Amino acid sequence: MAARLLRACCLLGVLAALVACGKPEPLRIGFIGGLSGRVADLGSEGKDGALFAIEQANAAGGVDGRPVELLVRDDAQDADTARRAAGELIAAGVELIIGPMTSAMAEAIIPLTNREGVVLLSPTVTSSRFSGIDDHFFRVVSTTREYARTAADFLLRERGAGRVALIIDEGNRAYTADWADHFATAFEAGGGSVLPREHFSSGVETSLQPQVGRMLDAAPDAVVVVAGAVDAARLAQLLRQQDPLLTVLVADWAATERFVELGGVAVEGLYAPQYFDRDDASPRYRAFRAAYEARFGSSPGFASVAGYDAAQVALSAFEGRRAQPLRQRLLAMRRFEGVQQSIEFDEYGDASRAVRLTVVRNGRFLAIDKAEHR
């Protein structure tokens, strides 16, 4: 009896071991982004892009035979919430977090991920305040410097603007103030004049009419809005009500499909610098777009593509990995092929992409050169 019991226990142990061998531990990757509130369009697109890349990886067998699991957290565009979300992901054992989606949230959690040795790989954080630092922060987009300089050069040379008014959202100051500083430097170096900045905070519901009134009273040749999609659309409507022909440019943060949806006719003819080409006819992008639309029922935006690219970079870093720390592996690999452009990290984990000017035509962002032929 005892011998049979012992054999039975041994058999159960062998079966348990076989079951365990048949189900490898999943590779867990974190995601942090604003999935609620005013920046939810950016965070939701980024999350969907990252999730899509991981679903494709799992359909192809995972990473080295391991299924990949995306652990998602909402930072609600709040610093304390973001730090708590990052802590939860670190406690869950992730070595890499995709996100956050805004510079203010990066400013909140970079110290924590650096201290814990966890790679933070952002799809859309652009503030140059995080550039040139030997840490665990990586990104797959250019910095505010490239976007702002492209915008300044366009307004000076293509629109003939000599005086520009700026309004920035203090709720994401790590991005907006940095963007505005680079813009002002480039615009003034080109002979232009930047009027005193107007400010507001997206976290406080208040009228923006006083700021709009002061900007228009100064008779600028153009107004530059450095804010997210919801507030930029709101400002565009107020500006257009008083001056329908005014040249208005919004920073790249606002250039989402939500901005066009909310702004309606008021955002027709508005400009935005961005790297994303919605009319890319390359086979690679067309295949991605068709598959994305089939999965989510909507077309990808720039944050969708950036989230997908970031997840693909992460998966590449884990593939075939040995003892080398993840950060060193990313730096050693250096170059990755994105959906539309190559991504190449420098020695600090910063990336660069070509930036172009787009304009809203018939409810869509079009590259300036393509819009001229429509």
Secondary structure, DSSP 4 states (H G I P E B T S, - for coil): -HHHHHHHHHHHHHHHHHHHHHSPPPEEEEEEE--SSTTHHHHHHHHHHHHHHHHHHHHTT-BTTB-EEEEEEE-TT-HHHHHHHHHHHHHTT-SEEE--SSHHHHHHHHHHHHHHT-EEEESS---GGGTT--SSEEESS--HHHHHHHHHHHHHHTS---EEEEEEEGGGHHHHHHHHHHHHHHHHHTT-EEPPPEEE-TTS----HHHHHHHHHT--SEEEEES-HHHHHHHHHHHHHH-TT-EEEE-GGG-SHHHHHHHGGGGTT-EEEES--TT---HHHHHHHHHHHHHHSS---HHHHHHHHHHHHHHHHHTT--SS-HHHHHHHH-EEE-SSSEEE--TTS------EEEEEETTEEEEHHHHTT-
